[in-house]
Amino acid sequence: MNAQQAIAEFHRIRIGRAVEAFRKRGFAAYGFETSQEAADFFFSEVSSTDVIGYGGSETTGQIGVSTKLREGDYRFLDRSQFGHSYDEQLGIRRETLSADVVIASANAVSIGGAIVNVDGIGNRIAAISCGPSRVFLFIGRNKLCNDLDRAIYRARNVAAVTLAIQLEKETPCAKTGVCHDCTSPDRICSNLSILEWCDPPERIHLVFINEDLGL
């Protein structure tokens, strides 16, 4: 076994542990080796009659899911296609809360069974926690953390900080690379969500992928 094979096996073991833990907590959890396998699974679970909302996610773009929804015969609530005004953005976000399906990712996940997300206005967190009847979260192996404390740290100091840099925000974290729990008007982390149980059971589908994906 070479080094790359060993790395893949290492993450395969961790994903397997996470899948087992989340299933015990009522989630529908799956592990896939490749993005293509994960995307194929998702499209086998939805139809062109479903209204599909979008929580905003680098991962769904990287694996081709959001692109296929955008270009195919799907009822996709893609807020990026509705201009850039605040009212247009807010309208599509609210409409997503009553969609049939929502797709997103997670900022961090603990192997023991907790999903951690940091949001701006909270539309993604709201949709995941209490929105559409089916939620699909696509999670790259780099999002897996050993415990809840590390997952919270990753969400605040890796995912949120990287997004602030990507969006060229005027926040302390974008300059220092670490969260300052700031009061900047440009702050993008207004909401912190920790989800540890799926109610109703199997409403939330966790699609783990043995690849490094997302922020």
VMD Tcl script that draws the C-alpha trace (Angstrom):
set ca {
  {0.00 0.00 0.00}
  {1.45 3.37 -0.99}
  {1.06 6.63 0.93}
  {-1.96 7.83 -1.05}
  {-3.73 4.52 -0.52}
  {-2.99 4.70 3.19}
  {-4.39 8.23 3.40}
  {-7.57 7.13 1.61}
  {-7.93 4.17 3.97}
  {-7.39 6.41 6.99}
  {-10.24 8.67 5.91}
  {-12.38 5.66 4.92}
  {-12.15 4.39 8.48}
  {-13.08 7.79 9.92}
  {-16.04 8.16 7.55}
  {-17.23 4.70 8.52}
  {-17.16 5.65 12.20}
  {-19.08 8.86 11.48}
  {-21.71 7.05 9.40}
  {-22.29 4.58 12.23}
  {-22.54 7.32 14.86}
  {-24.96 9.46 12.86}
  {-27.23 6.54 12.02}
  {-27.60 5.88 15.76}
  {-28.77 9.49 16.08}
  {-31.52 9.16 13.48}
  {-29.71 10.53 10.45}
  {-29.60 8.81 7.07}
  {-25.84 8.60 6.57}
  {-23.83 7.22 3.64}
  {-20.18 6.98 2.67}
  {-18.94 7.30 -0.92}
  {-15.46 7.07 -2.36}
  {-15.91 9.67 -5.10}
  {-17.86 12.81 -5.89}
  {-19.41 11.12 -8.91}
  {-20.81 8.29 -6.78}
  {-22.26 10.81 -4.34}
  {-23.83 12.89 -7.12}
  {-25.31 9.79 -8.78}
  {-26.85 8.78 -5.46}
  {-28.42 12.21 -4.98}
  {-29.99 12.29 -8.43}
  {-31.41 8.81 -7.88}
  {-33.23 10.23 -4.83}
  {-34.87 13.31 -6.42}
  {-37.08 13.98 -9.41}
  {-37.85 16.86 -11.74}
  {-41.07 17.51 -9.82}
  {-39.23 18.29 -6.58}
  {-38.64 21.92 -5.68}
  {-34.99 21.96 -4.64}
  {-33.51 24.74 -2.55}
  {-29.87 25.67 -2.18}
  {-28.08 26.57 1.02}
  {-25.01 27.92 -0.73}
  {-22.05 25.55 -0.88}
  {-18.65 25.25 -2.51}
  {-18.91 21.49 -2.18}
  {-22.11 21.09 -4.22}
  {-20.44 23.03 -7.01}
  {-17.24 21.00 -6.87}
  {-19.08 17.68 -7.17}
  {-21.30 18.96 -9.99}
  {-24.66 18.74 -8.22}
  {-25.61 22.43 -8.28}
  {-24.42 22.76 -11.90}
  {-26.58 19.84 -13.06}
  {-29.59 21.21 -11.17}
  {-29.03 24.62 -12.73}
  {-28.66 23.31 -16.28}
  {-31.12 20.39 -16.22}
  {-34.87 20.01 -16.07}
  {-35.19 20.69 -12.34}
  {-37.14 23.17 -10.23}
  {-34.04 24.64 -8.65}
  {-34.28 27.67 -6.37}
  {-30.87 29.05 -7.21}
  {-30.45 32.42 -5.55}
  {-27.44 33.22 -7.72}
  {-29.82 33.51 -10.70}
  {-31.98 36.22 -9.10}
  {-29.74 39.25 -9.24}
  {-27.78 40.67 -6.35}
  {-30.19 42.97 -4.51}
  {-30.85 42.26 -0.86}
  {-34.60 41.79 -1.39}
  {-34.08 39.30 -4.24}
  {-31.58 37.33 -2.21}
  {-33.83 37.31 0.87}
  {-36.87 36.25 -1.15}
  {-35.24 33.16 -2.62}
  {-33.79 32.24 0.75}
  {-37.25 32.35 2.33}
  {-38.76 30.36 -0.52}
  {-36.13 27.67 0.07}
  {-37.53 27.07 3.57}
  {-40.70 25.58 2.06}
  {-39.03 23.61 -0.77}
  {-39.28 19.82 -1.03}
  {-35.50 19.33 -0.80}
  {-32.55 21.46 0.22}
  {-28.89 20.83 -0.62}
  {-25.96 22.21 1.34}
  {-22.80 21.18 3.11}
  {-21.57 21.49 6.69}
  {-18.75 23.64 8.04}
  {-17.64 20.82 10.32}
  {-18.79 17.43 11.58}
  {-17.66 15.51 14.64}
  {-17.03 11.80 14.20}
  {-19.20 11.21 17.28}
  {-22.29 12.66 15.63}
  {-22.61 16.46 15.65}
  {-23.04 18.83 12.69}
  {-21.68 22.35 13.17}
  {-22.55 25.29 10.94}
  {-21.88 29.02 11.08}
  {-24.16 31.33 9.10}
  {-24.72 34.98 8.34}
  {-28.46 35.63 8.37}
  {-29.15 31.98 9.18}
  {-31.09 30.82 6.12}
  {-28.95 27.70 5.65}
  {-29.16 26.74 9.32}
  {-32.94 27.31 9.32}
  {-33.46 25.16 6.22}
  {-31.36 22.33 7.63}
  {-32.90 22.41 11.11}
  {-36.56 22.97 10.28}
  {-37.32 23.49 6.60}
  {-37.78 21.14 3.65}
  {-38.86 17.57 4.33}
  {-35.56 16.26 2.92}
  {-32.08 17.66 3.45}
  {-28.92 16.47 1.67}
  {-25.60 17.56 3.15}
  {-22.51 16.73 1.07}
  {-19.50 16.46 3.36}
  {-15.88 16.07 2.28}
  {-13.48 14.11 4.46}
  {-11.65 17.31 5.43}
  {-14.73 18.43 7.38}
  {-14.51 15.49 9.82}
  {-13.20 16.40 13.28}
  {-12.34 14.18 16.22}
  {-14.79 15.80 18.64}
  {-17.33 18.61 19.01}
  {-14.84 21.18 20.32}
  {-12.63 20.69 17.28}
  {-15.67 20.88 14.99}
  {-16.70 24.22 16.50}
  {-13.12 25.46 16.15}
  {-13.04 24.40 12.50}
  {-16.35 26.09 11.72}
  {-15.25 29.37 13.28}
  {-11.55 29.46 12.45}
  {-11.28 27.58 9.16}
  {-14.58 27.63 7.24}
  {-15.84 31.06 8.31}
  {-12.43 32.73 8.10}
  {-11.72 31.28 4.67}
  {-15.13 32.46 3.41}
  {-14.51 35.95 4.80}
  {-11.21 36.04 2.89}
  {-12.88 34.72 -0.27}
  {-15.60 37.39 -0.05}
  {-12.97 40.07 0.67}
  {-14.69 41.08 3.89}
  {-13.28 43.87 6.07}
  {-13.13 41.71 9.19}
  {-10.22 41.07 11.58}
  {-10.24 37.36 10.71}
  {-9.68 38.09 7.03}
  {-6.45 39.83 8.01}
  {-5.17 37.52 10.76}
  {-6.59 34.12 9.74}
  {-8.30 33.51 13.07}
  {-11.74 34.35 14.52}
  {-11.87 37.42 16.80}
  {-15.60 37.19 17.67}
  {-15.66 40.69 16.25}
  {-18.27 43.46 16.01}
  {-17.40 44.34 12.42}
  {-20.35 45.33 10.17}
  {-18.88 42.87 7.65}
  {-19.12 39.93 10.07}
  {-20.52 36.82 8.34}
  {-20.87 34.52 11.37}
  {-24.00 35.68 13.17}
  {-25.40 32.22 13.87}
  {-23.85 29.04 15.26}
  {-25.76 25.74 14.97}
  {-24.95 22.40 16.60}
  {-27.21 19.61 15.38}
  {-26.94 16.30 17.27}
  {-30.21 14.48 16.58}
  {-32.41 14.06 13.50}
  {-36.13 14.62 14.12}
  {-38.03 13.26 12.30}
  {-35.71 10.29 11.71}
  {-33.86 10.17 8.37}
  {-35.06 13.61 7.28}
  {-31.41 14.68 6.99}
  {-29.20 12.72 4.60}
  {-25.47 12.99 5.26}
  {-23.46 12.18 2.15}
  {-19.84 11.66 3.18}
  {-17.25 11.68 0.39}
  {-13.68 10.40 0.67}
  {-12.27 13.54 -0.98}
  {-11.19 16.97 0.28}
  {-14.06 19.29 -0.61}
  {-15.33 22.75 0.25}
  {-13.92 25.35 2.64}
}
mol new
graphics top color blue
foreach p $ca { graphics top sphere $p radius 0.5 }
foreach p [lrange $ca 0 end-1] q [lrange $ca 1 end] { graphics top cylinder $p $q radius 0.2 }
display resetview
